[in-house]
Amino acid sequence: MRSLPRGLAAGILLTGPLWMPPARPITGAPPSAAWLAGCWALQQGDRLVEEWWMPERGGTMLGMSRASVGGQVREHEFVILAAAGSALEYRVVAGAQPEVVFRAASPSAAEVVFENPAHDFPKRIGYRRVSPDSVEAWVDGGAGGKGKKISYPYHRVDCRGG
């Protein structure tokens, strides 16, 4: 029996298996939040807040944001938006903080509000489609009016930046 040439055998070992089973798909696409896909920005003086959302694929939307002051990034976060049973989950990692999960029970075609009453602040995160090129995002201290509401009136921007 002939053996494989030494370089080919090493290449197969280094690249891993030639076939892998498909990953378990995430089901239940979040179509009611599909309007959030794209790139959004808010400029206030030398503070720039940017939020980018990938289009839904496989029941999941991925988002990220950063806030910079004078060109220096001060805050950032990564978000996974996916269906979880009959709810829509907003799984966020902000900076070096542990992941926090917020849930929306009844998102609509123009607004979605995610809640986590056990979280310190914010307890709610909301997005409202104002127009095709305008979204208002906000955070607050919960339905009881505890804690101030902070609004982010975003406008659509080119995802290539610049």
Rosetta blueprint (number, residue, H / E / L):
1 M L
2 R L
3 S L
4 L L
5 P L
6 R H
7 G H
8 L H
9 A H
10 A H
11 G H
12 I H
13 L H
14 L H
15 T H
16 G L
17 P L
18 L L
19 W L
20 M L
21 P L
22 P L
23 A L
24 R L
25 P L
26 I L
27 T L
28 G L
29 A L
30 P L
31 P H
32 S H
33 A H
34 A H
35 W H
36 L H
37 A L
38 G E
39 C E
40 W E
41 A E
42 L E
43 Q E
44 Q E
45 G L
46 D L
47 R E
48 L E
49 V E
50 E E
51 E E
52 W E
53 W E
54 M L
55 P L
56 E L
57 R E
58 G L
59 G L
60 T E
61 M E
62 L E
63 G E
64 M E
65 S E
66 R E
67 A E
68 S E
69 V E
70 G L
71 G L
72 Q E
73 V E
74 R E
75 E E
76 H E
77 E E
78 F E
79 V E
80 I E
81 L E
82 A E
83 A E
84 A E
85 G L
86 S L
87 A E
88 L E
89 E E
90 Y E
91 R E
92 V E
93 V E
94 A E
95 G L
96 A L
97 Q L
98 P L
99 E L
100 V E
101 V E
102 F E
103 R E
104 A E
105 A L
106 S L
107 P L
108 S L
109 A L
110 A L
111 E E
112 V E
113 V E
114 F E
115 E E
116 N L
117 P L
118 A L
119 H L
120 D L
121 F L
122 P L
123 K L
124 R E
125 I E
126 G E
127 Y E
128 R E
129 R E
130 V E
131 S E
132 P L
133 D L
134 S E
135 V E
136 E E
137 A E
138 W E
139 V E
140 D E
141 G L
142 G L
143 A L
144 G L
145 G L
146 K L
147 G L
148 K L
149 K L
150 I E
151 S E
152 Y E
153 P E
154 Y E
155 H E
156 R E
157 V E
158 D L
159 C L
160 R L
161 G L
162 G L
